[in-house]
Amino acid sequence: MSDISENPFEDKSQIKDEKKDVKQIAEITVDLLDKRYTEKNQKVLRGVHPKSHGCVKATFKINDDISEAYCVGLFANPGKEYSAIIRFSNASVTVGHDLDNNENSSRGMAIKVLDIDKNEKFLDKDNGKRNQDFLMINTPVFAFSNSMDYLRLNQILLKNNDDPTEFFAPLQDQASFPPEVVASTLETFKVVSLIKSKPVANPLGVQYFGAAPFLFGDDRVMRFTAKPSGEEQAQILPNPADENYLRRALLERMQQTQAVSFDFMIQVRGKGEDNLGIEDATTQWDETQYPFVKVASITISCPQLEIDSVENKSECEKLEYTPWHSLKAHQPLGSINRLRRKVYDASIDHRDNDDRDEDDGDEDDRGKGRRDKLKRDKGKHKRDKD
C-alpha cells in the first residue's frame, strides 16, 4: 500500500477532519452487510453494486496517435494494448428488480486493466497484481458530494432497513436543518432525478463516467468516461421488463459476432483553475469548455458464450474492484474517493471472511455455513506493498 500522496488539489486539513466520518461509514458498511446477508444466513455480497449483469473479456488499447500531453501513467506508451475484464452491474445496494420500484436506477461499468508495467508506482495492488481499475456509473456525477452526506445516508439506511427516503427530509422541512444540509440534499435530489430519467435497455449501449476527479501526473487532474463508439443507440426498455432484463440483453448481444467497442476519454485540467470541484462529487465540468479527448479504445470481442456459465459467474463474483487499485499517477481525489478506500476495503474484508461454500454466481443463491465476524480496524485484508 502507498499512502495518499500530497498533491496540489486536496486540502490536508479537510482530510484530517473527515477521518472520523470515514471510519464510522466503514463500520456502518459492515453492519449493513450483516443485516442484508449474515443475519439471514445468506452469502455476503458487495456493499455497493452487488447485482452483476455479467463480466466480459476485453482489450484496452492506448491510441497510436495519443498527444504527448496525455502520455501520462497508464497512457504513457502509444499503441500499448492491455487485456481487461469488465463487470456490468446495478448500483443499488441490494439485489432486486432491474427497475427498482418500476423506475430507472444507476448502472455501473467497472474496468480492470490487467498487468500494468512494473516501472509504474501503484497505490494499492489487486491481491498482488498490478491492475488498474476504472469504476464508472451512467451519470457524470455522484449523488452525494462528500463524506458527511454519505455518512448521513448510511445512518438512515441502517436505521430504516435500506430505505433512503428520510435522507430527503431537509427538502420538506428546511427550517429544521442547517442551510448547507438543505443545499447538499437538493443537489442529491437533482442527481437522483437525472438517474431516474436515464433508461438503460442494454448495459453495452450507454455512456459511463468516473464521476469524480483523479490525478493526471503530478500537477494535473482528470475525469474519465467510456462511451460506445459510433452513433448513440436509443434505449428502449422491453415491455414488460423482467427483473433480470439487463443481463438478458447483455447475453444476447454477446452471442453476436460483431465486437462491442467503447472510446475511453478524459478531461484534463491544471492546478490553480477555478471550479475544479475536487471536494464536491456532484460537480460536473462543462464539456463545451473542457471537452473529453479520446486516449484509448476498449474492444469487447464477440461472441463470448461462456458469460452465463457457472464458472464465469463465480469468477465474476470473486473480482474485487476499487478506484484505489491504481497507479499513483491516477490517484483518486476528493472526499468521496478517499472514503471509498476504507469503505470498499471493509466490504472486501467482510466478503473474504464469509466462509460459506462458493455459490454459482447468482446473487439470489442462499449459501449455508458460518463465517468469522470481521474484526473492525484490525487490517485483516492486507494491501500489498510496492
C-alpha positions as CSV (number, residue, x, y, z in Angstrom):
1,M,0.0,0.0,0.0
2,S,1.1,3.5,-0.8
3,D,-0.1,6.4,1.4
4,I,-2.2,9.2,0.0
5,S,0.4,11.5,-1.5
6,E,0.3,15.2,-1.2
7,N,-0.9,17.0,-4.3
8,P,-1.9,20.5,-5.4
9,F,-5.6,19.6,-5.4
10,E,-6.6,18.3,-1.9
11,D,-6.9,20.2,1.4
12,K,-4.8,18.4,4.1
13,S,-6.9,19.9,6.9
14,Q,-10.1,18.5,5.4
15,I,-8.6,15.1,5.1
16,K,-7.8,15.1,8.8
17,D,-11.2,16.3,9.8
18,E,-13.1,13.7,7.8
19,K,-11.3,10.6,9.2
20,K,-13.8,10.1,12.0
21,D,-16.7,10.2,9.4
22,V,-14.9,7.7,7.1
23,K,-14.2,5.3,10.0
24,Q,-17.9,5.4,11.0
25,I,-19.1,4.8,7.4
26,A,-16.8,1.8,7.2
27,E,-18.3,0.4,10.4
28,I,-21.8,1.0,9.3
29,T,-21.0,-0.7,6.0
30,V,-20.2,-3.9,7.9
31,D,-23.4,-3.5,10.0
32,L,-25.4,-3.1,6.8
33,L,-23.9,-6.2,5.3
34,D,-24.7,-8.2,8.4
35,K,-28.4,-7.0,8.2
36,R,-28.6,-7.8,4.5
37,Y,-26.9,-11.1,4.4
38,T,-25.4,-12.6,7.6
39,E,-28.5,-12.3,9.8
40,K,-30.4,-14.1,7.0
41,N,-27.8,-16.8,6.6
42,Q,-27.0,-15.6,3.1
43,K,-23.7,-15.2,1.4
44,V,-22.2,-11.7,1.8
45,L,-22.2,-9.7,-1.4
46,R,-20.7,-6.4,-2.3
47,G,-21.6,-3.3,-0.2
48,V,-22.5,-1.5,-3.5
49,H,-23.2,-2.8,-7.0
50,P,-24.0,-6.3,-5.7
51,K,-26.0,-7.3,-8.7
52,S,-23.9,-8.2,-11.7
53,H,-25.2,-8.4,-15.3
54,G,-22.0,-10.2,-16.4
55,C,-18.3,-10.0,-16.7
56,V,-16.7,-9.8,-20.2
57,K,-13.2,-10.0,-21.5
58,A,-11.8,-7.0,-23.4
59,T,-8.8,-5.2,-24.7
60,F,-7.8,-1.7,-23.6
61,K,-5.5,-0.1,-26.2
62,I,-3.8,3.3,-25.9
63,N,-4.3,5.4,-29.0
64,D,-1.4,5.1,-31.5
65,D,-1.7,8.9,-32.1
66,I,-2.2,10.0,-28.5
67,S,-1.0,13.5,-27.9
68,E,2.3,13.8,-26.0
69,A,0.5,15.9,-23.4
70,Y,-1.6,12.9,-22.4
71,C,1.2,10.3,-22.3
72,V,0.9,10.0,-18.5
73,G,0.7,7.0,-16.3
74,L,-1.3,4.2,-17.9
75,F,-1.3,6.2,-21.2
76,A,2.5,6.7,-21.4
77,N,3.1,4.3,-24.3
78,P,1.2,5.0,-27.5
79,G,-0.2,1.8,-29.1
80,K,0.2,-0.2,-25.9
81,E,-2.5,-2.9,-25.5
82,Y,-3.7,-4.5,-22.3
83,S,-6.1,-7.3,-21.5
84,A,-9.1,-6.3,-19.3
85,I,-12.1,-7.6,-17.5
86,I,-15.3,-5.5,-17.4
87,R,-18.1,-6.0,-14.9
88,F,-21.5,-4.5,-15.6
89,S,-23.8,-4.0,-12.7
90,N,-26.7,-2.2,-10.9
91,A,-25.6,0.4,-8.3
92,S,-28.4,-0.4,-5.9
93,V,-27.2,-1.6,-2.5
94,T,-29.4,-4.7,-2.6
95,V,-30.2,-7.3,-5.3
96,G,-33.6,-6.8,-6.8
97,H,-35.5,-6.0,-10.0
98,D,-33.5,-4.1,-12.6
99,L,-36.3,-1.5,-12.5
100,D,-36.3,-0.6,-8.8
101,N,-39.9,0.3,-7.9
102,N,-40.5,0.4,-11.6
103,E,-38.0,3.2,-12.0
104,N,-34.7,3.6,-13.7
105,S,-31.7,3.3,-11.4
106,S,-27.9,3.8,-11.6
107,R,-25.9,1.3,-13.7
108,G,-22.2,0.5,-13.4
109,M,-19.3,-0.4,-15.6
110,A,-16.0,-1.4,-13.8
111,I,-12.9,-2.0,-16.0
112,K,-10.0,-3.9,-14.6
113,V,-6.9,-3.3,-16.9
114,L,-4.5,-6.2,-16.3
115,D,-0.8,-6.5,-15.7
116,I,0.4,-2.9,-15.8
117,D,4.2,-2.3,-16.4
118,K,6.4,-2.8,-13.4
119,N,8.1,0.5,-13.7
120,E,4.9,2.3,-12.7
121,K,4.3,3.0,-9.0
122,F,1.0,1.7,-7.6
123,L,-1.2,2.8,-4.7
124,D,-2.9,-0.5,-3.8
125,K,-2.2,-3.7,-5.7
126,D,-5.0,-6.1,-6.6
127,N,-4.2,-9.2,-4.5
128,G,-0.6,-8.8,-5.5
129,K,-1.4,-8.0,-9.1
130,R,-0.7,-4.7,-10.9
131,N,-4.2,-4.0,-12.2
132,Q,-5.7,-0.6,-12.8
133,D,-9.4,-0.3,-12.0
134,F,-11.7,2.3,-13.6
135,L,-15.1,2.4,-11.8
136,M,-17.9,4.2,-13.6
137,I,-21.6,4.9,-13.4
138,N,-24.0,6.1,-16.1
139,T,-24.2,9.7,-14.8
140,P,-21.4,12.3,-14.9
141,V,-21.5,13.0,-11.2
142,F,-22.2,11.1,-7.9
143,A,-25.4,11.7,-6.0
144,F,-23.5,12.6,-2.8
145,S,-21.0,15.4,-2.6
146,N,-18.8,14.3,0.3
147,S,-18.2,12.1,3.3
148,M,-20.7,13.9,5.5
149,D,-23.5,13.4,3.1
150,Y,-22.6,9.7,2.7
151,L,-22.4,9.2,6.4
152,R,-25.9,10.6,6.8
153,L,-27.2,8.4,4.1
154,N,-25.7,5.2,5.6
155,Q,-27.0,6.1,9.1
156,I,-30.5,6.3,7.6
157,L,-30.1,3.1,5.6
158,L,-29.1,1.2,8.8
159,K,-32.0,2.7,10.8
160,N,-34.6,2.2,8.2
161,N,-33.8,-1.1,6.6
162,D,-32.2,0.3,3.4
163,D,-35.0,2.8,2.8
164,P,-33.3,6.2,1.9
165,T,-36.5,8.3,2.0
166,E,-35.6,10.1,5.2
167,F,-32.4,11.5,3.6
168,F,-34.6,14.0,1.7
169,A,-36.4,15.3,4.8
170,P,-34.4,18.6,4.7
171,L,-36.3,19.4,1.5
172,Q,-39.6,19.1,3.2
173,D,-38.7,20.8,6.5
174,Q,-35.9,23.3,5.6
175,A,-36.2,25.3,8.8
176,S,-35.1,22.3,10.9
177,F,-31.8,21.7,9.1
178,P,-28.7,23.8,8.5
179,P,-28.7,25.6,5.2
180,E,-25.7,23.6,3.9
181,V,-27.5,20.3,4.6
182,V,-30.5,21.6,2.7
183,A,-28.3,22.7,-0.2
184,S,-26.4,19.4,-0.5
185,T,-29.7,17.4,-0.2
186,L,-31.1,19.5,-3.1
187,E,-28.0,18.6,-5.2
188,T,-28.6,14.9,-4.4
189,F,-32.2,15.2,-5.4
190,K,-31.2,16.7,-8.7
191,V,-28.8,13.8,-9.4
192,V,-31.3,11.1,-8.4
193,S,-33.8,12.7,-10.7
194,L,-31.3,12.6,-13.5
195,I,-30.7,8.9,-12.8
196,K,-34.4,8.1,-13.0
197,S,-34.6,10.0,-16.3
198,K,-32.0,7.8,-18.0
199,P,-33.3,4.4,-19.2
200,V,-30.8,1.7,-20.0
201,A,-32.0,-1.1,-22.3
202,N,-28.6,-2.7,-22.6
203,P,-25.5,-2.2,-20.4
204,L,-23.3,-2.3,-23.5
205,G,-25.1,0.6,-25.2
206,V,-24.7,3.6,-22.8
207,Q,-22.0,6.0,-21.7
208,Y,-20.4,5.7,-18.3
209,F,-18.4,8.2,-16.2
210,G,-15.8,8.1,-13.4
211,A,-18.0,10.8,-11.8
212,A,-15.1,12.1,-9.6
213,P,-11.6,13.7,-10.2
214,F,-8.4,11.8,-10.3
215,L,-4.7,12.8,-10.6
216,F,-3.2,13.0,-14.0
217,G,0.5,13.0,-13.3
218,D,1.8,15.4,-10.6
219,D,0.1,18.6,-11.3
220,R,-3.0,18.0,-13.4
221,V,-6.4,16.4,-12.7
222,M,-8.6,14.3,-14.9
223,R,-12.2,13.0,-15.2
224,F,-12.8,10.0,-17.5
225,T,-15.6,8.4,-19.4
226,A,-16.3,5.3,-21.6
227,K,-18.7,6.0,-24.5
228,P,-19.9,3.5,-27.0
229,S,-18.2,4.0,-30.3
230,G,-20.2,5.2,-33.3
231,E,-23.8,6.6,-33.2
232,E,-25.6,6.6,-29.9
233,Q,-28.4,4.0,-29.7
234,A,-31.9,4.7,-28.4
235,Q,-32.5,3.0,-25.1
236,I,-36.0,1.5,-25.4
237,L,-36.9,-0.7,-22.5
238,P,-38.7,-4.0,-23.1
239,N,-42.3,-4.1,-22.1
240,P,-42.8,-5.8,-19.8
241,A,-39.2,-5.8,-18.4
242,D,-38.4,-8.8,-16.3
243,E,-36.3,-8.5,-13.2
244,N,-33.1,-9.5,-15.0
245,Y,-33.7,-7.9,-18.4
246,L,-30.3,-6.1,-18.4
247,R,-28.4,-9.4,-18.0
248,R,-30.6,-11.0,-20.8
249,A,-29.8,-8.0,-23.1
250,L,-26.1,-8.3,-22.4
251,L,-26.1,-12.1,-23.0
252,E,-28.0,-11.8,-26.3
253,R,-25.6,-9.1,-27.6
254,M,-22.5,-11.2,-26.6
255,Q,-23.8,-14.1,-28.7
256,Q,-23.4,-12.0,-31.9
257,T,-20.2,-11.9,-33.9
258,Q,-19.6,-8.2,-34.2
259,A,-17.3,-6.8,-31.4
260,V,-18.6,-4.1,-29.0
261,S,-16.3,-1.1,-28.6
262,F,-16.1,2.0,-26.4
263,D,-14.0,5.1,-26.6
264,F,-12.2,5.8,-23.4
265,M,-11.9,9.6,-23.0
266,I,-10.6,12.1,-20.5
267,Q,-11.0,15.7,-19.5
268,V,-7.7,17.3,-18.1
269,R,-7.3,20.5,-16.2
270,G,-4.4,22.1,-14.3
271,K,-3.8,23.3,-10.8
272,G,-5.0,26.8,-9.9
273,E,-8.0,26.6,-12.2
274,D,-11.3,27.7,-10.8
275,N,-14.3,25.5,-10.1
276,L,-12.5,22.2,-10.2
277,G,-14.9,20.8,-7.6
278,I,-12.3,18.4,-6.1
279,E,-14.2,18.0,-2.8
280,D,-17.7,18.0,-4.2
281,A,-18.5,14.9,-6.2
282,T,-21.8,16.5,-7.5
283,T,-19.6,18.9,-9.6
284,Q,-19.6,18.5,-13.3
285,W,-17.1,20.0,-15.7
286,D,-18.7,21.8,-18.7
287,E,-18.0,19.6,-21.7
288,T,-18.2,22.6,-24.1
289,Q,-15.5,24.3,-22.2
290,Y,-13.5,21.2,-21.3
291,P,-14.2,18.6,-24.0
292,F,-13.5,14.9,-23.5
293,V,-10.5,13.7,-25.5
294,K,-10.2,10.1,-26.7
295,V,-7.0,8.4,-25.4
296,A,-7.8,4.7,-25.6
297,S,-10.1,2.1,-27.2
298,I,-12.0,-0.7,-25.4
299,T,-12.9,-3.7,-27.5
300,I,-15.1,-6.5,-26.3
301,S,-14.7,-9.4,-28.7
302,C,-17.8,-11.4,-29.6
303,P,-19.1,-14.0,-29.2
304,Q,-18.4,-14.8,-25.6
305,L,-20.7,-17.7,-24.9
306,E,-19.2,-18.6,-21.6
307,I,-20.5,-15.5,-19.7
308,D,-23.5,-17.3,-18.3
309,S,-21.6,-20.4,-17.2
310,V,-21.4,-21.3,-13.5
311,E,-17.6,-20.9,-13.6
312,N,-17.7,-17.5,-15.2
313,K,-20.3,-16.1,-12.8
314,S,-18.4,-17.4,-9.8
315,E,-15.1,-15.8,-11.0
316,C,-17.0,-12.6,-11.7
317,E,-18.3,-12.5,-8.2
318,K,-14.8,-13.0,-6.8
319,L,-13.4,-10.0,-8.5
320,E,-12.5,-7.0,-6.3
321,Y,-12.9,-3.5,-7.7
322,T,-11.8,-0.3,-6.1
323,P,-10.6,3.0,-7.5
324,W,-7.5,2.6,-5.3
325,H,-6.3,-0.3,-7.4
326,S,-4.5,2.4,-9.3
327,L,-1.2,3.9,-10.5
328,K,0.0,6.7,-8.3
329,A,-0.2,8.9,-11.4
330,H,-4.0,8.5,-11.3
331,Q,-4.7,8.7,-7.6
332,P,-8.3,9.2,-6.7
333,L,-9.1,12.7,-5.4
334,G,-11.7,14.3,-3.2
335,S,-13.8,13.3,-0.2
336,I,-15.9,10.6,-1.9
337,N,-12.9,8.9,-3.4
338,R,-11.0,9.0,-0.1
339,L,-13.8,7.4,1.8
340,R,-14.1,4.7,-0.9
341,R,-10.7,3.4,0.0
342,K,-11.6,2.4,3.6
343,V,-15.3,1.6,2.8
344,Y,-14.5,-0.7,-0.1
345,D,-11.8,-2.4,1.9
346,A,-14.4,-3.0,4.7
347,S,-16.8,-4.6,2.1
348,I,-14.0,-6.7,0.6
349,D,-12.9,-7.9,4.1
350,H,-16.4,-8.9,5.0
351,R,-16.8,-10.9,1.8
352,D,-13.4,-12.5,2.3
353,N,-14.4,-13.5,5.9
354,D,-17.6,-15.2,4.7
355,D,-16.6,-18.9,4.8
356,R,-19.8,-20.2,3.1
357,D,-19.5,-22.5,0.2
358,E,-18.9,-20.7,-3.0
359,D,-22.2,-20.2,-4.8
360,D,-22.8,-20.4,-8.6
361,G,-22.5,-16.7,-9.0
362,D,-26.2,-15.9,-8.9
363,E,-26.8,-13.2,-6.4
364,D,-30.0,-14.8,-5.0
365,D,-28.4,-18.1,-4.2
366,R,-28.7,-18.9,-0.5
367,G,-25.4,-20.4,0.7
368,K,-25.1,-22.1,4.1
369,G,-22.4,-22.1,6.7
370,R,-20.8,-19.8,9.1
371,R,-18.2,-17.1,8.7
372,D,-15.9,-15.4,11.1
373,K,-17.0,-12.0,12.3
374,L,-15.0,-9.2,10.7
375,K,-12.8,-7.5,13.3
376,R,-13.0,-3.8,12.6
377,D,-9.8,-1.9,12.1
378,K,-7.6,-4.9,12.5
379,G,-6.4,-4.7,8.9
380,K,-7.0,-8.4,8.2
381,H,-7.2,-7.5,4.5
382,K,-3.6,-6.6,3.8
383,R,-2.8,-4.4,0.8
384,D,0.3,-5.3,-1.0
385,K,3.3,-3.0,-0.8
386,D,5.3,-1.8,-3.8
